[in-house]
Amino acid sequence: MNAPSPAPAVTPKPPRSTWRARALALLLGLALAALTLWTAVYFWLGSSPGRAQLLSLADLPAGVSVRAVRWGPAPDSLALGALTVSDPTGRELAHVTSASFDLGLSALLGGELVVDRAELALSHLTLATTDDGALDLVAALRPPRPPAVATATRKAPARTPTLDAVHIHVAEVWLDLPGLQAHLRDLRLAGALPAAPAGAPPAGELDLVASACHATWNKARRQVGFDECRVAASVDGHDLTVRSLTLRQREEVLMAQGHITTTTASTTSRWRAWGRLGRHEADQLLPGSFPLGFDFDGLDLATDGPNLAGSLATLVAPRWSAGPLSADHVALAIARFTAAPGLLVPEMDLAVDHLAAARLEGLDWSFEGLYVPSLTGDLQKRLLAEAAGWSSSWTLPTGTVGPVDLTLAADLKLTGGRLEATVETPVGHVLALGTLKSSPLTKRTSFVADLRFRDVAGPLADALLHDLDDDQRAALGPTPRGTAELDVDVDRADRFSPWQTELEWALGRLDSAHATPPTAFDWDGYAWVSTSAPPEDTTP
């Protein structure tokens, strides 16, 4: 009889506290290993070999150098120090004193570069153009051309980096473009660059503020500056929308909105602006025209390369000057203007909707309460202009007459042309046919006027017939008529000296339809002399 088999031994379960201890030890081991690995990587990246390895993986352009790289202490923190960008000649274009980035770790593990925050501080930044017209900084930052590889092994293009928030501070910015130089101080830029598909141009928002901005052009002969410059814009590939642009100089403020589209062939833009320009700014943009500055509103400007087109709702200026003419309290509106480059002068087209001035003066006379409903001008190798208007009064050296109806027509070239003007008053009618000669080199201008007048009386007759003695005036009767040719020289020594005007009789004939017997006088070069010839018909 077999003996009964013994019961199997039962292994007792360890206490619950023992399992907890083993799990905790495992977690602590993993954490210690991760900390050890992180510490090793952290210090290795801070060493010269680690920094060199990281920069080699970044594949930086040849003109970019980085002297310091720091990763951490947080896993998503990266900082660069003493980063410089140089052109092929070694000239330093930008110096970044510090740059810090907060990276998106989850996106980075997926092969996508997302920057939650970027802060850069630059001591200076220089932007100039290369021989092919590109910005030298862009050329220096262009990554090196990858070696030719088979299509099957070529990597897919990287996505555009995402910048959720970027802050850039540049102490000095220098811009050197063909015909334009600019300098900005204390430039601060903030914006964002959302993710874009592979190969797509960037899009985002940016705000720019500079404590001072100055620009020079025309070989540094023109310059303008503002105490504060602000720009809020949106970028969408080749399109730049300027939501607001503000330039402030003491109390003067200029504001604008615009849209710029850039392609490889050309750059077009559309702007709307309003504001006020002070004395200096107005003189730099329109030399000598508005010595006291001006206010404007409703400027609509479109550009297509060097071509301009637009309109202006209103411009108000306390004073306007053009050669020997000047006007006080001017207001005008421009319905249309265009400008395009020409051989010697730009080709322009102008249509003024209305022009008003409290006073227009020059050549020892003035018009008060002047209003011109319309004025048109066309400059296509020659200037063709027409205008008509009226004035409340015409002040001459001999007195004041009015009201006055005016017309003006001009056909001018660079060195001269023809002018025709009529002045209709209650005390006479005057027609002026003029020949204008100008020398752009010597800045001298001469004007020969052929005057024809009829039924003149009062101050107008006194002004036209001031060289006649009392007996000759009496012989002509109360309303003489006549023709006269005047030589008028308009000149000044330099741009800062006043205009000087000299008038001299050249030819002339005076008669009166109402005088009995018929009387006539001719100018012999020195004085008016009586003539027995029958009077000519001088009706304009």
Secondary structure, DSSP 8 states (H G I E B T S, - for coil): ---------------HHHHHHHHHHHHHHHHHHHHHHHHHHHHHHHSHHHHHHHHHHHT--TTEEEEEEEE-SSTTEEEEEEEEEE-TT--EEEEEEEEEEEE-HHHHHTT--EEEEEEEEEEEEEEEB-TTSSBHHHHHHS--------GGG------B-EEEEEEEEEEEEEEEETTEEEEEEEEEEEEEE--B-TT---EEEEEEEEEEEEEEETTTTEEEEESEEEEEEEEETTEEEEEEEEEEETTEEEEEEEEEEE-SS-EEEEEEEEEEE-HHHHHHHSTTT-TT-EEEEEEEEEEETTEEEEEEEEEEEEEEEETTEEEEEEEEEEEEEEEE--SSS-EEEEEEEEEEEEEEEETTEEEEEEEEEEEEEEESSSEEEEEEEEEEEEEETTEEE--EEEEEEEEEETTEEEEEEEEEETTEEEEEEEEEEEETTTTEEEEEEEEEEES--HHHHHHHTTTS-HHHHHHH-SS-EEEEEEEEEEE-SSTTS--EEEEEEEEEEEE-SS-SS--EEEE-SSSEEEE-S-------
